[in-house]
Amino acid sequence: MANDTVLVTGIHREELGFGDHVAALVNRGRVDIMRIPKGIPRAKTDPGKRFYSAAQHREIYLQVLQQVKGRYRLMIDLHRGLDEAGRCADVFCHDETFLQCLCPKLRELPNDGNVNLVRIIASDKRIARPDTASVADAQARTWIPPRIWLCTWPLYVGLEVYLTTDSDGQEDDWAFAHLLIGTLLACAPHGSLAVE
């Protein structure tokens, strides 16, 4: 692992095939790939399963953190969702500076890339309309431990690419994700690696 950025695929086992196809397009001279071959199931929100799902997410992300902390400036956590209305994406990050860098670059993509910027907030904070100083389209809480999403080195960025079917996607879906990864790289933090 010699690069400043790591792309994590397979956190959710149902999404590993999509991640493999996208990772095959990534320049390994710029981005390391962390492939998780036996990930966890997607989040379960029904009352009987919520506790266990949250615990699984906490544990797998803490294991990932042990592997990436102090080695990278940027961690891109790739996921695949479903939106029957059309392919689109959400970019999740807590860092307003990163989101501000990303916003104009996304506008340069065809159809603005059909990408929403989502600012991650602490679970004890009230979700409110983003203030006018923010470029985020929305705010969201996450089950990912704050030690990961609030980290500066590496900066955590979640990339959720929504496809029109619940499948591994097609070539144009993988190309779309690859294009977005390249755009994220353009806003990667600079400077000496530091451990918090």
N, C-alpha and C positions, 0 to 999 in steps of 0.2 A: 504494500500500500504506500505509494509514493506521491500521490497527487494531493491537491488541496481540497478536493471535493469527493464525497462518497455518495453514490446512489444506492439506496436501500430498497430491495425488492423482496416480496414474499412475506411481509409481516402478516398479511392475511393470506392463508394458503390458497383461497379461491382465485387470487389475483396473480399468482406466481407465473402462469403462462404468459399473461400480458406483460409482466415485468421482464421476462426472458426475451420476448420479442423486441421490446424497447431497448433493453441493455445491449442487444446485438448491434444496434445502430450507434451506440455511444462510443466516442473516441476514448479508448483506454489510456491514451497518453495524457488525457486531461481529467478523467474521472475514474475513480476506483468503483468497483461494483461489490456490494455486500448482498449476496443472494442467500435468503433464508429458505432452505428447502422444506422445512417442516414448520411453517408458521401456525398462527392461531386462527380460529374462525373469526369472521367479521363480528363486530360488536352486536351484542344482544341487549335490547332495551326492555324486554318484558320483565316484570318484577321478579319472577323466579330465577332468571338467568343473569340479571344485571350485575349482581355482586361478583359472580364468578368471571364474567366477561371483563369487568373492570380490573379484577386481579390478574387475569391473563395478559391484558394490555400493559399493565404496570410492569409485570415481570419481564415480558419480552423486550420492552423498550429499555428497561434498566440493563438488560444483558447487552443490547445494542450499544448503549452509552459506554459500557466498559470497553468496547472495541474501538469506538470512534473518538472519544474525548482526548483532546490534546494532539490528535493526529491530523485533523481536518479543520478547515475554516467554514465549510458549508456541508450540511447533510441534507440531501434531497430524499424524502420519504415518499416513494411512488405508490399510488393506489389507483384502483379502477372502480368506478361506480356506474350506475345506470341512469340514463335520461333519454327516454323514448322520443323526446322532442328534438333531439339533435346533439351531436358531439359538442362538448364544452369542457371547461375545467375550472377548478377552484385552486387558488394558491393560498396556503395557510402559513402565517408567520406572525410573531409578536412584534417584530422590529419595524417600526415606522420608516426608518431610513431605507431599509431594504425595499419596502413596499413603494416608497416614493421613487426610488431608482427604477423599479420594475414597471410602474404605471405607464410612462411614456413609451417604453420599449414594446409593451403589449399593444399599444395603440398603432404601432407601425406594422403589426401583423395583419393579415387579411381578416376582415370582420372583427377587428380588435382581438383576434384570437378566440373570441367567445370565452373570455377568462374573467372570473371574479376574484378580487383580492379580499381575503378574509383575515382580519386581525385576531389572533388568539388572545383571549383574556383569561384571567384567573377565575376559578370556579366560584369564588365568593363575590365576584364583581357582578353588578347588574348589567345585563345586555341592554344597551341603549342605542339610539341612533348615533352613528359615527359623527364626531364633531366635524366642523367644516375644515379644520386643519388636517384631517386624516384623508388619505386617498383610498382607504379600505371601503369596499362595497358593503361589508357586513362585519360583525364580530361573532366569535364563537368560543365556546368552552370545549375542552377536550379531556379525554381520559388519559392522555399521554402525561406522564409525570412532569411537573414544572421543572425538575432538574434537567429535562431534555428540551422542552420548548422554550424555556427562558434562558437557555445556555447561549453564550456568545461564541464560544469556540468548541464545537462547531455551531454555527447558526442553524437552527432547525427550520426547514421549509417543507411543508407537506404539499404534495402535488396530487390532487385527485382528478383524474381524467374520466369524464363520464362518456360512456358509449351508448349507442342506441339499442344494443342487445347485451344480455348478461353472458358475454363470451370473452375470449382472449383478444378479440378485435381483428382488424384487417390491416393491410399495409398502410393505408392512409391514417388510421388511428395511431399506429406506432410512430409514423412520421410526425403526426401532430404532437404527440408526447415528446418526441425527440427535439422538435423545434422549441417547445416550451422549456425543456431542460437547458438548451443552449441559451435561451433568454435569461433563465435564472442564473446561469454561470456569469453572464455579463454584469450582474449586480452582486457577485460574491464579495464578501468582506476581504479587505487587504490588510497587510501588516503581519507582524510576527505572531506565530502561533503562541497562544497563552492558555494555561490551564486555570480554570476558575475553582 
